[in-house]
Amino acid sequence: MNTFSRLMHCDGCTDRLTYQRNVALLAFGKATVDLLTLAFIPGTSAMQVAAAWLNPFNLIAPWLAGDMPTMICLSTFLFFSALVWNSVHRARHAGWSHWMGLLTAVPFVGAVMTVVLALAPARKHTVWDLI
């Protein structure tokens, strides 16, 4: 159980390198699912799948119409859920408000915010943090 809590960083903070690793692994996993689904299910719009990286809400209407495979929608939901979770913890580690991590769920702003959080330095701790 200790390994799982360390892997998931349940202490509430995610440092810069861990955040970069987690985002890279999440993106790799989502890209793998997207590419495999596009290869095995013909008729899926590759442009809509690519646009979902910037605006995941574009997948809702095609999925409801039956034009988008459920696997792509599930992988997108899992990707953005885990990205927001990691981003909230990364914002806490950088000394910012936790709400800044939620900006990764905003369409078109999320990509920029992910890069900003990946490059943000850690908060400097002072003696007053002990009190």
N, C-alpha and C positions, 0 to 999 in steps of 0.2 A: 504494500500500500504506500510505503514511503517513496518507492520509485515512481509510482503513478503521480503522487503529489509533486514530486520534483520535476517530472516530465511536463506536467500541466502548469507548473509554477503557481500553485494555489496560495502562495504567500502574498499575492496581490501586486507584485512588481515583476516586470519583465525588462531585463537589461537590453541594451542596443543589439548586441550580437545574437542573443536568443530571439529577439523580435525579427531580425533579418532572416535568421534560419527558419523560423516558423512561417513567415510570409512566403519564403521561397518554397518550402515544402508544401504549403497549402496551394500555391499557384501551380506547382508541378503536378500535384494530385488532381486539381480541377482540370488542368490542360490535358492530362492523360485521359480522364473520363470523357471530356469533350471530344477529343480526337477519336477515341475508340467508338463512341456513340455515333459520330459522324461517319466513320468507316463502315459500321455494321448496320446502320439504319439509313437506307437511302431516302432521299427526299427532305432531309433535314436542312434547313437554311443555315449555311455556314456564316453568312453575314450577320444573322440575328444572334447566333451563338457568340461571335466575336464582339458584337456590340454589347452583349450582356456583361462583359468585363467592366465596362464603364457605367452602364445603367442596367442593373439586374431586373428592374421592373419591366423592361421590354419583353421579358419572357412570359409574363402572366397571360396576356391576351392570346398568343399562339398556343400556349399550353392548354388554356381553357377551350380553344377551338379544336384541339387534337392534333395540331401541326408540329408541336414540339415534344420530344420524348421526355418522360418524367425523370429519367436518370440525369439529364442535363439540368433540369430545374432543381432536383435534389442536391446535386453537386454544387450548384450556384448558391443555394440556400446555406449549405454546410460551410462553403468557403467564406461567405460574407459573415456568417455567425461567428466562426472562429476568428476571422480577421478583426471584427469589432471587439471580441473578447480580449484578444491579444493587444489591440490598440488601446483599450481602456487601461490595461495594466502597464503598458509602455508609457502612456501619458502620466500615470501616477509616478512611475519611476523617474520621469523627466522633471517632475515637480509641477506639472500642469494640472489643470482641472480634469477630472475624469470625463467630463462631457466632451472634451476635445477628442477623445477616442471614438466617440459616436459619429464624428464627422466622416469617418471612413465608410459609413453606410449611406452617405448622401451621394446621389449620382453625380458623376464628373468631378466632384470635390474629393472623393475617396481616394483616387489614385495619387493626387497631390499630397493629401494628408498622410497617406501611407509612407511616401518618400520622406516627408518632413519628420514623421515619428521615427523612421529608421535612422535618420541622421542626427536627431536631437541628442544633445549631451545629457548625461545624468545630472540630477539635482545635486548641488553641493550641500553636504551636511555640515551643520555647525554644532557648537556646544549646546545651543538652545534647543536643539532637537531632542536632547536627552531629558529635558525637563517636562 
